[in-house]
Amino acid sequence: MASATKEHFEVFKKECQKWINIFGLNDWYFHFVYKEDEDNEENEYEHLADCSWDHSSKQVVIKLYEDWGDITEPNDESMKTTAFHEVCHVLLSRFQDFSYHPNPSEDDINSVGHAIINTLQAVLYPKYKDEVSKSI
């Protein structure tokens, strides 16, 4: 059984904060939790980490589980990719929330879609605007 340590958790939190800043998600209040094995009953699907949010209070809880089973080896790189993954959940949370509502309005969907596009445009376009595309 592979285990994420508290040292891994520090790498994970730092990487989460990096992506929170890059994506401009600073209007959310983030809580980071390290879930040790004895607290892991809720991790029945063997997640590496988990993310939950409340849009009305702008609160996010991001958990890193200690028990990674045989999914992958916990190391700095896996902490960084897992952190990126969890922060992307927050970026896309409004769309994910729509999946629980039978009839979101077209205006709501367009508004959320444009918010995500504007974020990606602000983050990615300046970095890649001068790259030459390669032929397919």
N, C-alpha and C positions, 0 to 999 in steps of 0.2 A: 504494500500500500504506500503510495507516494503522499507526502504531507507537505503542505505549505506552512512555512514557519512565520513567526512574527517579524523576522527580518524580511521575508518575502512580502509580508503585508505592508511594510514601510515602502518598498519599491512600488507595490501596487498602488498605494495611496498617492505617492508622488506622481506616478504616471497618470492616474485619474485626474489629478489637479492640472497637469499639463494639458490634457485634452479638454477639460472643462474651460480652461483659459483660451485655448485655440478656438473652440467652438463658441465662445462668448456666452457660456451658460452660467455666468456669474450672478444672475438674478435668482438662482436656486440656492437653497441651503442644503448642503451635502453632509450626511452622516456616514462614516465608514465604520464597518463592524467586521471583526475577525471572529469567525465562528469555529470554536474548537470542537473536537470530536464529540464531547459529551453534550454539546448543544445542537448536534447535527441531525436530530430526528426529522427536521423539516427538509433536509436535503435528500429526499427519497429518490430523486432522479439523477443523482450524482453530478450536480452542477459544480463547476469550478468556482463560480461566483453567482450572485443574484442581485437584481436591482428592482426597487419598487419606488413609486412616486405618488405624490398628491399634488395635482395642479392648483388646487385652491389655496394651499398653504405654501406652495413652491418648495416642498420638502422632498428630498431623495435619500433613500437608504441603499447603500451599496455594500454588499456582504462578500467577503472572501472566505471560502470554506477551507478548513485545515485539511480535510480528507479529500484527496484528489483521486483516490482509488487507482485504477489503471488507465485513466483517461490520457494523461500526459505527465511529463516530469515537471514539477514546479522548479523554475529557475527564473533569472531576471527577464529573459525574453518572453517566457510564457506569462509572467506577471504583467509585462507591458502590453502584450496582445490582449490579454483578458481585461485589463483596465480600459483599453481602447474600446473593446466590445461593449463593456458595461456602460461607458459614457455615451456610446452611440445609441443605446437604448433610450437614454434621456433625450437625446437629440430627436429621436423618432417617436417619442412617447405619445404625442398627440395623435399621430396616425395609428399607433397601436391601440390607443383608447377608443378610436372610432370603430374598431372591430367589435367592440362590445355594445355598440349602439346601432340599432337596426336602420336608422334613417338619418345619418348626418347630413346637414344641408350642404349644397354645392358651394356656397360661400365659405362655410367652415373648412371644407376640404381644400378649396383653393387657397384660403388664407394660410393654413398649416403647410401646404405644399410650397407656397412661396416663401414662407419663413425658413424652411429647410433649404430651399434653393439659394436664398440670399445668404444664409450661413455658409454653405458650401462655396458659393461664389466668392465671398469675402476671404475664405481660408485657402481655397485651391487656385482660383484664377490668378492672383498676383504671383504665386509661386511657379505656375506652369504656363503662363500666357506667352512666353517667348520660345517655348520648346517647339521644335518642328515636328509635325506629325509624320509618322512613318506609314508608308503604303501598306495596304492590306493585301 
